[in-house]
C-alpha cells in the first residue's frame, strides 16, 4: 500500500458496486488486502455472507500462522489456507470448497523469505496470490527488492504458468500502471508505487501472458482500490490508487463475465485502507 499521501485534487467518483449474479452460476473470484485480518474480521465475515464468493485471496494478514483466526472463519462455514508472519505481510485464501497449499515460497532456499506468495487451485483454475513489496523509497534497498521480486515472479510465471492454462494472478501489486490509476500522477512520479521503474517491472511481468481484467471492462478514470488512512477525507473525495488486481491468462479473459470494485466496505467503521475487487467468470 502506498505510504506517501497523494495531493488533494478533483477526482471522478467510483460507480456503485455491481450486484452479484443470481444463482451463483459464475465462478466468483475476489482479492482483498485486509491490512490486518484480525482487525477486519467483522467486515470480512459480513461481506462473505452477503456476496458469497467462491474464493477470496487475502493480503496483509499480519499474523503468524499459529495465531491466524481460522476458527472464526471456519465457524462461519468457510475453508481457509494461509501463510503468515508476525506483524507484517501474510497471504491467505478463503473459499467455499477446501483448497490446498501448492506453494508458499517464491524463494524456497531463503529461510527468511517474507510471507508474500501463495499458490493454490480452485475448480481447475490456478490461483497465485501475491503481496508485492511497497518499496518505501526509490533510492532504498526495499525498492530494489521490489523490482527484483517482480523479475523473479516473471521467471516463476514463465516456468509454471502456461499461456493456455486457466490461471489468475491476484493481489495487492503495489503499482498503479497508468496515470488514470491514481488521483495525482504528477505529484507521485517518484513514488515507489508509480515510479517508471515499478510500472515497467509490472508491465514486463505481465507481458505476453497476463491481462488486467478490470481494464477489459472499464476504461475510464476514477476507479480505485486503496485510499490512504492517514489523510482525512481522501475516501469521501475519492483521492485513491488502483493497486489491487485480478490478472488473467487468455483463457480467463475469455471466461470473464464482469468485474467491479466494491467501494462500500471502505466507508465502514474501522475499515481496511483497501477494498474488494470482484471478478465473475463462466464455469
Protein Blocks (a to p, Z undefined) as FASTA:
>chain_A
ZZbdcdddddddddddddddehhlaccdddddeeppklmmmmmmmmmmmnopabdcdehk
lpafklpckllmmmnopacdddddehiaciddddfbdcddfbfcfblmlmkbccfbccdd
eehiacddddddfklpakbmklmmmmmmmmmmmmmmmmmmcfkbccddedjehpafblkl
cfblmlmmmgcklpfklmmmmmmmmgokaccfklmmmmbghiafbdcfklghklmnopac
dfbdcdddfklmmmpmbdcddfklmmmghiafbdcddddddZZ
